[in-house]
Amino acid sequence: MLDPAFVRDNLADVRRRLRDRGLNPDDELARFSDVDAKRRALIPEVERLQAQQNESGRAVAQAKREGKDPSAVFAENKARANRIAELQSELTGVEGDIEALLASIPNLPHESVPVGKSASENVEVKRWGSPRAFDFEPKQHWELGPALGILDFERAARMSGARFSVLIGAGARLARALIDFMLELHTREHGYLEIEPPFLVNGGALRGTGNLPKFEQDLFKIAGDWDLYLIPTAEVPLTNLHREEDLDGAALPLHYTAYTPCFRSEAGSYGADVRGLIRQHQFDKVELVKITRADQSYAEHEHLTRHAETVLERLDLPYRRMLLCTGDMGFSSAKTYDLEVWLPGQNAYREISSCSNCEDFQARRARIRYREPAAAPAAGDKKPAKAGKMRFAHTLNGSGLAVGRTWIAIVENYQQADGSVVVPEPLRKYMGCDRITAR
């Protein structure tokens, strides 16, 4: 959620940056200005009446000391208290209106984000590795997997419908090997703390990350009286680990990683990527999340992106890093890099990770704050250092990586002319073999 004070003081800038995202925010910002003006009128009126109420207490005491009847003052107090209660109720409603209005407005793009309308205007930042030259026509994973007996869409469709899959034998083992490999890399070399979070979260957690209220159609909600949803990504529980907490700024940044299944309805995506594992209702992912101070977040964004890239490099999978333009960014993001892996079967680069800095957008919604470290006292100053200010934290997230899409990349990039798939060297200790052949 945007800072209401920033929006109030920088309406023209906010309007411009939202237009850069392809939005027309005039109605929302006009509504915000009206409601915010009402709030600013109510606050001093409530404070004025509260001051009078406090003063009247002294008047009652004075009347009693002088032997006078204080009943008139009591009557005024009662009427004033009723009016204060009415105004406070109105103020609470107005503040709720402001919060609901801001909850529908996306984050503002960072100044380094290129202005553009669609993915065609994203900017390639780097490219790593060279696509393999095949001496045969490479196949796509939805051909290779079933032929090897490691991937089955038909049986999944009979039990669950479209956009589900069954991994079998070496196919399931390859997914598990990728999860183990990624978690060990991120915990042992990159310094992340592994978490096993709940796979069900309440609406408050999803509002904290920006999935609710705007994107409820993309979620699977549990039936009945439960306020619980299947997680669309581990970003949600990992970011909400410190929901409504005040953190020590000196202890930041915090680094978390988790493997979870993820569940998405993919509303609005029907007709896109209907074949294969690219866009499933259920998929596995290893997630990376950082909670940082404001002065750390952009350096940590680069580190997080490099950690995701390292997975691809260790597996020798060609990829490119793309800086998303304003029109292609996610709702909560201020800046996003997409990593796109080369898929020879599709003769194209496809997204395998999005690494985003949300600045304080999510932390403001989830009430995650930190106290800035106290400034060191000047030389010779005997006074204790003053405690730093409270600020909203910055949150970052990225896939490290999406397991299913990494599975695809390995099967397609390491396919052989005889239909087998060579297992990348870093995964062989987990797989117990160096090649996947037909069952």
Legacy VTK file of the C-alpha trace (Angstrom):
# vtk DataFile Version 3.0
C-alpha trace
ASCII
DATASET POLYDATA
POINTS 439 float
0.000 0.000 0.000
1.235 3.469 -0.808
2.006 5.939 1.975
-1.084 8.194 2.208
1.058 11.151 3.247
3.271 10.670 0.177
0.227 10.442 -2.095
-1.266 13.592 -0.532
1.923 15.621 -0.942
2.905 14.280 -4.377
-0.331 13.844 -6.305
1.112 14.915 -9.663
4.091 12.576 -9.350
1.885 9.669 -8.243
-0.477 10.306 -11.165
2.430 10.336 -13.647
4.018 7.154 -12.330
0.710 5.286 -12.310
0.108 6.413 -15.879
3.533 5.006 -16.717
2.079 1.671 -15.567
-0.687 2.044 -18.142
-3.362 3.149 -15.673
-5.736 6.099 -15.573
-5.795 6.928 -11.858
-7.647 10.258 -12.025
-10.892 9.031 -10.440
-9.107 7.151 -7.636
-6.806 10.060 -6.827
-9.688 12.557 -6.879
-11.594 10.291 -4.499
-8.505 10.012 -2.303
-8.149 13.807 -2.137
-11.798 14.230 -1.120
-11.702 11.568 1.589
-8.306 12.688 2.856
-9.555 16.278 3.137
-12.467 15.019 5.218
-10.055 13.124 7.465
-7.861 16.185 7.960
-10.928 18.239 8.896
-12.147 15.661 11.410
-8.871 15.200 13.291
-8.511 18.776 14.662
-12.211 18.879 15.544
-11.883 15.674 17.596
-8.724 16.989 19.240
-10.422 20.309 20.056
-13.375 18.590 21.732
-11.073 16.216 23.621
-9.111 19.201 24.941
-12.375 20.796 26.096
-13.340 17.533 27.753
-10.056 17.434 29.642
-10.491 21.049 30.698
-14.045 20.381 31.907
-12.713 17.820 34.386
-10.797 20.600 36.065
-13.943 22.773 36.009
-15.888 20.052 37.847
-13.191 19.785 40.501
-13.163 23.568 40.876
-16.960 23.699 41.276
-16.873 21.030 43.966
-14.160 22.854 45.874
-16.278 26.011 45.805
-19.447 24.148 46.836
-21.208 24.827 43.531
-23.554 22.455 41.664
-21.506 20.787 38.847
-24.557 19.197 37.150
-24.488 21.700 34.250
-20.851 20.848 33.580
-21.706 17.127 33.735
-24.443 17.633 31.143
-22.059 19.463 28.832
-19.501 16.695 29.289
-22.006 14.015 28.377
-23.131 15.843 25.236
-19.523 16.509 24.268
-18.539 12.858 24.890
-21.366 11.716 22.616
-20.205 14.103 19.907
-16.597 12.923 20.252
-17.759 9.297 19.892
-19.729 10.207 16.742
-16.766 12.005 15.196
-14.343 9.214 16.100
-16.651 6.672 14.497
-16.831 8.859 11.405
-13.040 9.234 11.412
-12.591 5.456 11.651
-14.872 5.028 8.645
-12.996 7.653 6.658
-9.639 6.062 7.472
-11.070 2.701 6.389
-12.166 4.287 3.102
-8.648 5.625 2.543
-7.093 2.243 3.254
-9.547 0.441 0.957
-8.901 2.962 -1.804
-5.117 2.680 -1.509
-5.376 -1.126 -1.391
-6.562 -1.073 -5.019
-3.678 1.083 -6.278
-0.447 -0.686 -7.360
3.052 0.206 -6.273
4.912 3.037 -7.961
7.743 2.040 -10.321
11.290 2.854 -9.285
13.006 5.599 -11.271
15.319 3.030 -12.922
12.398 1.085 -14.453
11.942 1.717 -18.195
8.583 3.120 -19.270
6.691 0.745 -21.541
3.296 -0.773 -22.215
3.998 -4.498 -22.536
6.589 -7.270 -22.326
7.860 -6.293 -25.770
9.401 -3.206 -24.157
11.277 -5.044 -21.401
15.031 -4.467 -21.479
17.601 -7.258 -21.690
20.243 -6.621 -19.029
22.497 -9.635 -19.523
22.704 -12.994 -21.249
24.531 -16.063 -19.945
25.460 -19.250 -21.802
24.931 -20.272 -25.398
22.026 -22.428 -26.584
23.178 -25.896 -27.496
23.477 -26.766 -31.180
21.521 -30.000 -31.746
22.290 -32.371 -34.636
18.644 -33.477 -34.522
15.296 -31.707 -34.177
14.840 -31.090 -30.415
11.505 -32.094 -28.965
9.335 -30.303 -26.440
8.984 -31.607 -22.899
5.385 -32.722 -23.390
6.686 -35.113 -26.047
9.843 -36.221 -24.217
8.264 -36.813 -20.789
5.452 -39.160 -21.845
7.797 -41.055 -24.191
10.174 -41.667 -21.269
7.297 -42.683 -19.016
8.077 -39.926 -16.490
5.222 -37.476 -17.210
1.497 -38.153 -17.567
-1.146 -35.542 -18.329
-4.045 -37.864 -19.176
-4.217 -39.598 -15.796
-3.918 -36.222 -14.039
-6.808 -34.858 -16.123
-9.032 -37.811 -15.192
-8.605 -37.136 -11.467
-8.185 -33.344 -11.375
-8.966 -31.793 -14.756
-6.873 -29.664 -17.081
-3.580 -28.059 -16.064
-2.505 -30.789 -13.679
0.208 -33.392 -14.202
1.631 -36.570 -12.726
5.409 -37.036 -12.480
6.452 -40.683 -12.411
9.630 -42.484 -11.388
12.680 -40.549 -12.559
10.438 -37.576 -13.350
9.341 -37.307 -9.718
12.900 -37.963 -8.569
14.199 -35.159 -10.806
11.744 -32.686 -9.227
12.798 -33.791 -5.735
16.474 -33.540 -6.704
15.952 -29.977 -7.895
14.262 -29.007 -4.629
17.096 -30.491 -2.559
19.767 -28.934 -4.761
18.216 -25.466 -4.625
17.615 -25.507 -0.875
21.159 -26.665 -0.119
22.615 -23.995 -2.410
20.570 -21.195 -0.878
21.050 -22.241 2.749
24.674 -23.389 2.719
26.186 -20.928 0.240
23.808 -17.963 0.037
22.983 -17.704 3.737
19.196 -18.115 3.704
17.320 -19.609 6.637
15.099 -22.484 5.531
11.450 -22.322 6.576
8.647 -24.841 6.247
5.562 -22.577 6.330
1.846 -23.399 6.239
0.454 -24.033 2.773
-2.834 -22.422 3.844
-3.020 -18.761 4.896
-5.767 -16.396 5.951
-7.052 -13.382 4.100
-4.983 -11.001 6.206
-1.752 -12.603 5.025
-2.826 -12.304 1.381
-3.823 -8.679 1.881
-0.365 -8.079 3.310
1.360 -9.195 0.113
-1.140 -7.519 -2.215
-2.932 -10.648 -3.472
-6.165 -9.471 -1.871
-8.506 -7.841 -2.486
-7.646 -7.212 -6.142
-6.625 -10.716 -7.231
-8.990 -13.021 -5.367
-10.018 -14.654 -8.650
-6.481 -16.061 -8.960
-6.706 -17.896 -5.618
-8.190 -21.188 -4.428
-10.285 -20.580 -1.290
-11.170 -23.355 1.131
-14.909 -24.112 1.205
-17.025 -23.638 4.311
-16.495 -21.159 7.111
-12.693 -21.181 6.882
-10.914 -17.911 6.131
-8.140 -19.870 4.433
-6.643 -19.955 0.960
-4.104 -22.263 -0.684
-0.914 -20.249 -1.111
-0.131 -18.994 -4.638
3.553 -18.785 -3.686
5.710 -19.115 -0.567
6.253 -15.361 -0.812
2.979 -15.000 1.110
3.810 -16.962 4.293
7.497 -15.981 4.261
6.735 -12.251 4.031
4.074 -12.601 6.716
6.448 -14.297 9.148
6.945 -10.864 10.708
3.454 -9.505 10.214
2.622 -6.792 12.777
6.114 -6.953 14.279
8.679 -4.260 15.084
12.155 -5.466 14.144
15.624 -4.385 15.168
17.086 -2.530 12.210
20.582 -3.647 13.189
19.496 -7.284 12.638
18.375 -6.659 9.051
18.423 -7.936 6.378
16.655 -11.218 7.049
16.924 -13.946 4.401
14.385 -16.782 4.097
13.914 -19.652 1.676
11.233 -22.306 1.467
10.048 -25.092 -0.766
6.260 -25.238 -1.147
3.672 -26.390 -3.601
1.869 -23.398 -5.083
-1.747 -23.159 -6.240
-3.143 -20.688 -8.773
-6.431 -20.612 -10.629
-4.720 -18.869 -13.577
-7.862 -16.795 -14.089
-7.720 -14.920 -17.356
-4.930 -17.092 -18.771
-7.076 -19.690 -20.509
-5.778 -20.375 -23.987
-2.189 -19.525 -22.979
0.341 -22.334 -22.438
-2.377 -24.968 -22.406
0.131 -27.727 -23.184
2.841 -28.959 -20.874
4.032 -27.812 -17.480
4.490 -24.082 -18.098
1.198 -22.918 -16.563
-0.295 -25.347 -14.048
-2.849 -24.963 -11.269
-0.421 -26.739 -8.906
3.349 -26.472 -9.137
6.448 -26.591 -6.947
8.745 -23.683 -6.224
11.685 -22.756 -4.043
11.170 -19.156 -2.952
13.593 -16.497 -1.739
12.402 -13.634 0.498
14.350 -10.791 2.095
13.224 -8.247 4.683
15.555 -5.252 4.729
16.042 -1.673 5.783
15.191 0.973 3.220
18.869 1.765 2.602
19.666 -1.916 1.882
16.915 -3.054 -0.424
18.301 -2.275 -3.876
21.694 -3.825 -3.144
19.864 -6.857 -1.725
17.689 -6.977 -4.845
20.814 -7.474 -6.936
22.087 -10.159 -4.531
18.781 -12.035 -4.579
18.678 -12.000 -8.375
22.249 -13.323 -8.529
21.305 -16.146 -6.164
18.534 -17.220 -8.531
20.888 -16.918 -11.519
23.433 -19.127 -9.762
20.995 -22.040 -9.866
20.787 -21.766 -13.657
24.538 -21.396 -14.019
25.298 -24.435 -11.846
22.892 -26.450 -14.022
24.469 -24.978 -17.177
21.154 -23.682 -18.492
21.411 -20.643 -20.813
19.336 -17.694 -19.636
18.891 -13.958 -19.901
17.996 -11.309 -17.309
15.220 -8.909 -18.306
14.358 -5.627 -16.577
10.584 -5.353 -16.732
9.069 -2.142 -18.022
6.380 -0.223 -16.137
3.534 -1.875 -18.044
4.661 -5.449 -17.339
5.396 -5.275 -13.604
3.459 -7.049 -10.864
1.006 -5.171 -8.647
3.256 -4.980 -5.554
6.593 -4.476 -7.280
8.647 -1.296 -7.581
11.276 -3.038 -9.735
11.440 -6.552 -11.186
13.996 -8.628 -13.012
12.710 -11.676 -14.883
15.090 -14.547 -15.533
14.240 -16.343 -18.754
15.692 -19.784 -19.484
16.334 -21.092 -22.990
13.957 -23.878 -24.047
15.200 -25.489 -27.277
11.959 -27.352 -27.840
10.159 -24.008 -28.057
13.144 -22.195 -29.584
12.536 -19.380 -27.111
13.466 -17.925 -23.744
10.728 -18.427 -21.137
10.348 -16.937 -17.652
11.647 -19.120 -14.832
11.981 -16.539 -12.034
10.743 -13.054 -11.153
12.872 -11.169 -8.612
11.131 -8.101 -7.214
11.778 -5.279 -4.788
8.458 -4.185 -3.303
10.055 -1.432 -1.181
7.677 -0.714 1.749
4.492 -1.465 -0.228
3.860 -4.886 1.348
5.325 -4.022 4.754
2.928 -1.088 5.090
-0.010 -3.432 4.437
1.376 -6.129 6.778
2.585 -3.627 9.417
6.195 -4.823 9.373
8.399 -2.104 10.837
11.938 -1.704 12.078
13.734 0.753 14.287
16.682 2.382 12.611
19.990 1.641 14.347
20.957 4.363 16.818
23.524 6.805 15.501
26.947 6.525 17.106
27.589 9.431 19.518
30.088 12.068 18.477
33.611 11.817 19.870
33.628 13.016 23.471
29.820 13.060 23.727
28.821 11.323 26.962
25.100 11.305 26.208
23.653 7.891 25.254
22.858 7.435 21.586
19.253 8.245 20.718
17.115 5.396 19.433
16.448 5.518 15.698
13.085 6.199 14.086
10.508 3.527 13.313
10.148 2.851 9.600
8.358 0.343 7.425
10.659 -2.417 6.192
11.347 -3.200 2.547
10.399 -6.663 1.282
11.897 -8.559 -1.653
11.027 -11.877 -3.229
12.053 -14.122 -6.083
11.807 -17.674 -7.342
14.933 -19.594 -6.677
13.650 -21.365 -8.857
10.282 -22.577 -10.143
10.809 -26.342 -10.004
8.516 -27.342 -12.855
10.030 -24.881 -15.295
13.537 -25.936 -14.284
12.424 -29.548 -14.879
11.313 -28.515 -18.374
14.595 -26.730 -19.062
16.670 -29.764 -18.067
14.596 -32.243 -20.069
14.694 -30.061 -23.186
18.302 -28.835 -22.963
19.795 -32.199 -21.981
17.779 -34.385 -24.374
19.660 -36.840 -26.569
18.984 -38.145 -30.056
17.763 -41.485 -28.641
15.147 -39.711 -26.479
17.043 -40.090 -23.206
17.965 -37.140 -20.966
21.404 -36.617 -19.436
21.240 -35.613 -15.768
23.236 -32.419 -15.002
26.262 -33.200 -12.862
25.101 -31.265 -9.722
21.917 -33.379 -9.572
23.466 -36.830 -9.960
24.078 -37.385 -6.254
20.371 -36.778 -5.643
19.189 -38.795 -8.640
21.510 -41.761 -8.250
22.041 -41.885 -12.018
23.527 -39.839 -14.833
20.831 -40.420 -17.439
17.056 -40.802 -17.637
15.978 -43.498 -20.052
12.582 -44.939 -20.982
11.006 -47.054 -18.262
LINES 1 440
439 0 1 2 3 4 5 6 7 8 9 10 11 12 13 14 15 16 17 18 19 20 21 22 23 24 25 26 27 28 29 30 31 32 33 34 35 36 37 38 39 40 41 42 43 44 45 46 47 48 49 50 51 52 53 54 55 56 57 58 59 60 61 62 63 64 65 66 67 68 69 70 71 72 73 74 75 76 77 78 79 80 81 82 83 84 85 86 87 88 89 90 91 92 93 94 95 96 97 98 99 100 101 102 103 104 105 106 107 108 109 110 111 112 113 114 115 116 117 118 119 120 121 122 123 124 125 126 127 128 129 130 131 132 133 134 135 136 137 138 139 140 141 142 143 144 145 146 147 148 149 150 151 152 153 154 155 156 157 158 159 160 161 162 163 164 165 166 167 168 169 170 171 172 173 174 175 176 177 178 179 180 181 182 183 184 185 186 187 188 189 190 191 192 193 194 195 196 197 198 199 200 201 202 203 204 205 206 207 208 209 210 211 212 213 214 215 216 217 218 219 220 221 222 223 224 225 226 227 228 229 230 231 232 233 234 235 236 237 238 239 240 241 242 243 244 245 246 247 248 249 250 251 252 253 254 255 256 257 258 259 260 261 262 263 264 265 266 267 268 269 270 271 272 273 274 275 276 277 278 279 280 281 282 283 284 285 286 287 288 289 290 291 292 293 294 295 296 297 298 299 300 301 302 303 304 305 306 307 308 309 310 311 312 313 314 315 316 317 318 319 320 321 322 323 324 325 326 327 328 329 330 331 332 333 334 335 336 337 338 339 340 341 342 343 344 345 346 347 348 349 350 351 352 353 354 355 356 357 358 359 360 361 362 363 364 365 366 367 368 369 370 371 372 373 374 375 376 377 378 379 380 381 382 383 384 385 386 387 388 389 390 391 392 393 394 395 396 397 398 399 400 401 402 403 404 405 406 407 408 409 410 411 412 413 414 415 416 417 418 419 420 421 422 423 424 425 426 427 428 429 430 431 432 433 434 435 436 437 438
